[in-house]
Amino acid sequence: MDIRNLRYFLAIAEAPSLSVASQVLGVAQPSLSQNVQKMEEELGVRLLDRSPRGIRLTEEGRVLHAHAKRICADMERCVQDLRDLSETVSGTVSFGMPPSASMVLSVPLAETIRLEYPDIRLKVVEAISGYLTPWLDDGTVDMALIYDMKDIEKYEGTHVIDEELYFYSAPDAWPFKQPPDQPIPFSALSGVDMILPTSGLRNTIRRYEEAHDVALNVVIEMDAMQQIIELVARGSGYAIFAPAATQKQVERGELLQVPICQPVMTRPVQLVHHPERVSTRAGRTVEEVTLRIIRELVARGLWQGRVV
C-alpha cells in the first residue's frame, strides 16, 4: 500500500457511492474497484461489503479508515511544514471564541498578529461553545477556545487557564443581608432568581449543583450574554459569570462582582484544534501568540484566572 491507495480508499469510504468517489477523484470506477481489491488481497481482509444497495465498510474497513485519515493528514502536514519553512508565515486562520473570551482576547490578539505577522489573515468567529465544537469538526474554524467540556479528549490542545466564576448583582438590588464585600456561599444562591445561559457555562454550573446538592432557581435562560448582563444590571435577576465577560460593567459601577465560596467555582479554558485536520504554520503561530497574550493578560489582571 502507498499513500495513493489510502487516499483512494478514503474517498470511497466517505462518498455515498463508488460513482461519486470516482467523480471526486477523477479516476475511473474500475480502477477504484481494482485498488480496493488489491488492498484486500494484500491485507488478507475484506474492507467493503458490496450489495445492490451500495457499499459499506466492514469492521476491518472502519479500522483502516481511522488509520488512513491520520496517515493522510500527517502526510499533508509534513508537506505543508516543508513548504512553510521556506516561506513567510502567511495564510488564513479562523479562530472560534466564546463571547466572554472574545471580549478580553480578540482585540489584543488581532493587533499583535497584524503588527508581528502581517501576512496572516486572522478571522475571529464569536459564538457560544455549543457551536464551536461542530465548527471544529467540520473545519469552519481552525482552532477554538473551549470551556469545560466532557469530550475534550477528542481534540488536541492546551489547558490554558482556570477562570474563577463570580456572582453578579445590580448595586441597588443586592439580595443578601451580608455585605457584598464578603464571599457568598454557593448554597445561598438557591434563594434568588437566577438568569443563566444555556451553553457551556450552564453545564458547568449544573455540575456544581449536582455535586453540592444545590438547586438554583433559574427564571430565565438565554444564549445572549449581553442581554443577560443588561437584565442583571436592571435588577431583573442575578447571574454567574467569569469576570472577563463583565469587566467594563463592574468598572463603571453597573454591577457588583462577588466571589462565591463553599465551593469556589472555576472552569477550565482549553485552546484546541481537531487532530485530523492539518495544522499550518500560520495556525501554530496564532496558537503561540494566543498563549503569550493570555499569560500577559493574566499577569496584568485583565483576565482573572490562574494560568495552568
Residue pairs with C-beta under 8 A, 6 or more apart in sequence:
1 39
1 42
1 43
3 71
3 72
3 75
5 35
5 38
5 39
6 68
6 71
6 72
7 25
7 68
7 72
8 21
8 25
8 27
8 32
8 35
8 36
9 35
9 36
9 39
9 47
9 64
9 65
9 68
10 65
10 68
10 69
10 72
11 21
11 24
11 25
11 32
12 18
12 21
12 32
12 36
12 48
12 55
13 57
13 61
13 65
13 68
14 21
15 21
15 24
16 54
17 54
17 55
18 29
18 32
18 33
18 54
18 55
19 29
21 32
22 28
22 29
22 32
25 32
36 47
36 48
39 47
40 46
40 47
40 48
43 60
43 64
45 58
45 60
46 58
46 60
46 61
47 57
47 58
47 60
47 61
47 64
48 55
48 56
48 57
48 58
48 61
49 55
49 56
49 57
49 58
57 65
69 276
70 275
70 276
73 275
73 276
73 277
73 278
76 278
77 278
77 279
80 278
80 280
80 281
81 281
84 280
84 281
85 281
88 119
89 117
89 119
89 120
89 281
89 282
89 285
90 119
90 120
90 282
91 119
91 120
91 121
91 280
91 281
91 282
91 283
92 120
92 121
92 123
92 282
93 120
93 121
93 122
93 123
93 142
93 143
93 280
93 282
93 283
93 286
94 123
94 125
94 140
94 141
94 142
94 143
95 109
95 122
95 123
95 124
95 125
95 141
95 142
95 143
95 144
95 286
95 290
96 125
96 126
96 127
96 131
96 132
96 135
96 136
96 140
96 141
96 143
96 144
96 145
97 105
97 106
97 124
97 125
97 126
97 127
97 144
97 145
98 126
98 127
98 128
98 129
98 132
98 145
98 146
98 147
98 199
98 200
99 126
99 127
99 128
99 225
99 226
99 245
100 225
100 241
100 242
100 244
100 245
101 145
101 244
101 269
102 124
102 126
103 244
103 245
103 247
104 244
104 247
104 297
104 302
104 303
105 145
105 290
105 293
105 294
105 297
105 303
106 124
106 126
108 293
108 296
108 297
109 122
109 124
109 286
109 289
109 290
109 293
110 122
110 124
112 289
112 293
113 120
113 122
113 286
113 289
114 122
116 289
117 282
117 285
117 289
120 282
120 285
120 286
122 286
125 135
125 140
125 141
127 135
128 197
128 199
128 200
128 223
129 146
129 147
129 149
129 199
129 200
129 201
130 199
130 200
130 223
132 141
132 144
132 145
132 146
133 144
133 146
133 149
133 151
134 140
135 141
135 144
136 143
136 144
136 155
136 272
136 273
136 274
137 274
139 274
139 277
142 273
142 277
142 279
142 280
142 283
143 157
143 271
143 272
143 273
143 283
143 286
143 287
144 271
144 272
144 273
145 160
145 269
145 270
145 271
145 272
146 152
146 155
146 157
146 200
146 269
146 270
146 271
146 272
147 200
147 201
147 204
147 267
147 268
147 269
147 270
148 200
148 203
148 204
148 267
148 268
149 200
149 203
149 270
152 270
152 272
154 275
155 270
155 272
155 273
155 274
155 275
156 272
156 273
156 274
156 275
157 270
157 271
157 272
157 273
158 270
158 271
158 272
158 287
158 291
159 268
159 269
159 270
159 308
160 269
160 270
160 271
160 291
160 294
160 307
160 308
161 268
161 269
161 294
161 298
161 303
161 305
161 306
161 307
161 308
162 266
162 267
162 268
162 269
162 305
162 306
162 308
163 242
163 243
163 244
163 266
163 267
163 268
163 269
163 303
163 304
163 305
164 242
164 243
164 259
164 264
164 265
164 266
164 304
164 305
164 306
165 201
165 204
165 205
165 240
165 241
165 242
165 260
165 265
165 266
165 267
166 240
166 241
166 242
166 243
166 257
166 258
166 259
166 260
167 184
167 189
167 238
167 239
167 240
167 257
167 258
167 259
167 260
168 229
168 232
168 238
168 239
168 240
168 241
168 246
168 255
168 256
168 257
168 258
169 175
169 180
169 232
169 238
169 255
169 256
169 258
170 232
170 233
170 234
170 235
170 254
170 255
170 256
171 253
171 254
171 255
171 256
172 235
173 235
174 180
174 256
175 191
175 192
175 238
176 184
176 188
178 184
180 256
180 258
181 258
182 258
183 258
183 259
183 260
183 261
184 258
184 259
184 260
184 261
185 260
185 261
185 262
186 208
186 212
186 214
186 260
186 261
186 262
186 263
186 265
187 212
187 214
187 262
189 214
189 216
189 238
189 240
189 260
190 214
190 215
190 216
190 217
191 217
192 217
192 237
192 238
193 217
193 219
193 236
193 237
193 238
194 216
194 217
194 218
194 219
194 237
194 238
194 239
194 240
195 218
195 219
195 220
195 221
195 222
195 228
195 231
195 232
195 236
195 237
195 238
195 239
196 202
196 205
196 216
196 218
196 220
196 221
196 228
196 239
196 240
197 221
197 222
197 223
197 224
197 225
197 228
198 221
198 222
198 223
199 223
201 240
201 241
201 242
201 267
202 221
204 265
204 267
205 216
205 240
205 265
208 214
208 263
208 265
209 215
209 216
212 263
219 237
220 228
220 231
220 236
220 237
222 228
225 241
225 245
228 239
229 239
229 241
229 245
229 246
229 249
229 255
231 237
232 238
232 239
232 255
233 249
233 254
233 255
240 260
240 265
242 267
242 304
242 305
243 250
243 257
243 304
244 303
244 304
246 255
246 257
247 302
249 255
250 256
250 257
266 305
268 308
269 305
271 287
271 290
271 291
273 279
273 283
273 287
294 303
294 307
295 307
297 303
298 304
298 305
298 306
298 307
